[in-house]
Amino acid sequence: MSAVPAAPDVLDPDVAVIPLPDVATRLGLPVTRVHQLIRNGHLLALRREGVLGVPEAFLTDEAIVKGLGGTITLLRDNSYTEEEILRWLFTADDTLPGTPIDALRGDRGREIKRRAQAMAF
């Protein structure tokens, strides 16, 4: 089985990151399934202080934020790296307001996908 891809920690230290075993518990899945979600682009992982984790903002109480996987795929298909995707998702944008991940969590996925598509051109 291939290694779990992980981006460098490019996020502010105040962005909460959950270790993969805790992500698995929260989603009610085995940790190997979380690894597969990361490999398939439904989630992005990063390594913080040597521990592989997922930004807490990517999760609701029991699921992955709706639209996150599609947004990640769209950006990857347009040659964005995991590092660039993480930066974009967590960079404040006055026109939203907030960050793209905040907008996804607020059920504004169409706007985020539209912006991600526009970035590709």
C-alpha positions as CSV (number, residue, x, y, z in Angstrom):
1,M,0.0,0.0,0.0
2,S,1.3,3.4,-0.9
3,A,2.2,6.0,1.7
4,V,-0.4,8.6,2.8
5,P,0.4,11.9,1.0
6,A,1.0,14.8,3.3
7,A,1.6,18.5,2.6
8,P,4.0,20.5,4.6
9,D,2.4,22.5,7.4
10,V,1.7,25.8,5.7
11,L,-1.2,26.8,8.0
12,D,-1.2,29.2,10.8
13,P,-0.4,27.6,14.2
14,D,-3.9,28.5,15.4
15,V,-5.6,26.3,12.7
16,A,-6.6,23.1,14.6
17,V,-5.2,19.9,13.1
18,I,-6.7,16.5,14.2
19,P,-4.5,13.4,14.1
20,L,-5.7,10.7,11.7
21,P,-6.8,8.2,14.4
22,D,-9.0,10.9,15.8
23,V,-10.4,11.8,12.3
24,A,-11.2,8.1,11.9
25,T,-13.1,8.0,15.3
26,R,-15.0,11.2,14.4
27,L,-16.0,9.8,11.1
28,G,-16.7,6.3,12.4
29,L,-14.3,4.8,10.0
30,P,-11.1,2.6,10.4
31,V,-8.0,4.7,10.0
32,T,-7.1,2.8,6.9
33,R,-10.2,4.2,5.3
34,V,-9.1,7.7,6.3
35,H,-5.8,7.0,4.5
36,Q,-7.8,6.1,1.4
37,L,-9.9,9.2,1.6
38,I,-6.6,11.2,1.6
39,R,-5.1,9.2,-1.3
40,N,-8.3,9.7,-3.3
41,G,-8.4,13.5,-2.7
42,H,-11.4,13.7,-0.5
43,L,-9.2,15.1,2.3
44,L,-5.8,16.7,2.5
45,A,-3.3,15.8,5.2
46,L,-0.4,17.7,6.6
47,R,2.4,16.9,9.0
48,R,2.4,19.0,12.1
49,E,5.2,18.4,14.6
50,G,5.8,15.0,13.1
51,V,2.1,13.9,13.4
52,L,0.0,13.3,10.3
53,G,-3.3,15.1,10.6
54,V,-6.2,16.8,8.9
55,P,-7.4,20.4,9.5
56,E,-10.4,20.3,11.8
57,A,-12.2,22.7,9.5
58,F,-12.5,19.9,6.9
59,L,-14.9,18.0,9.2
60,T,-18.3,18.5,10.6
61,D,-19.4,16.5,13.7
62,E,-19.6,13.3,11.7
63,A,-18.7,13.9,8.1
64,I,-16.3,15.6,5.7
65,V,-17.5,19.1,4.7
66,K,-19.7,19.0,1.7
67,G,-18.0,20.0,-1.5
68,L,-14.4,19.7,-0.1
69,G,-13.5,16.7,-2.1
70,G,-14.8,18.2,-5.4
71,T,-12.9,21.4,-4.7
72,I,-9.7,19.5,-4.0
73,T,-10.1,17.5,-7.2
74,L,-10.8,20.6,-9.3
75,L,-7.7,22.3,-8.0
76,R,-5.5,19.2,-8.4
77,D,-6.7,18.8,-11.9
78,N,-5.5,22.3,-12.6
79,S,-2.0,21.4,-11.3
80,Y,-2.3,22.9,-7.8
81,T,-0.2,21.2,-5.2
82,E,-1.6,20.1,-1.8
83,E,0.4,22.9,-0.3
84,E,-1.2,25.5,-2.6
85,I,-4.6,24.1,-2.1
86,L,-4.2,24.3,1.7
87,R,-3.0,27.9,1.5
88,W,-5.9,28.9,-0.7
89,L,-8.5,27.2,1.4
90,F,-7.3,29.0,4.6
91,T,-6.5,32.4,3.1
92,A,-8.9,35.1,4.0
93,D,-10.8,36.7,1.1
94,D,-12.7,39.9,1.8
95,T,-15.1,39.2,-1.1
96,L,-16.5,36.0,0.6
97,P,-16.1,37.2,3.5
98,G,-13.8,34.8,5.4
99,T,-11.8,31.9,3.9
100,P,-12.8,29.5,1.2
101,I,-13.1,26.7,3.8
102,D,-15.4,28.9,5.8
103,A,-17.6,29.4,2.7
104,L,-17.7,25.6,2.1
105,R,-18.7,25.0,5.7
106,G,-21.3,27.7,5.3
107,D,-22.9,25.9,2.4
108,R,-21.5,28.2,-0.3
109,G,-19.8,25.4,-2.3
110,R,-21.0,26.6,-5.7
111,E,-19.2,30.0,-5.2
112,I,-16.0,28.3,-4.1
113,K,-16.0,25.8,-7.0
114,R,-16.7,28.7,-9.4
115,R,-13.7,30.6,-8.0
116,A,-11.5,27.5,-8.1
117,Q,-12.5,27.0,-11.8
118,A,-11.7,30.6,-12.6
119,M,-8.2,30.3,-11.0
120,A,-7.4,27.6,-13.5
121,F,-7.6,30.0,-16.4
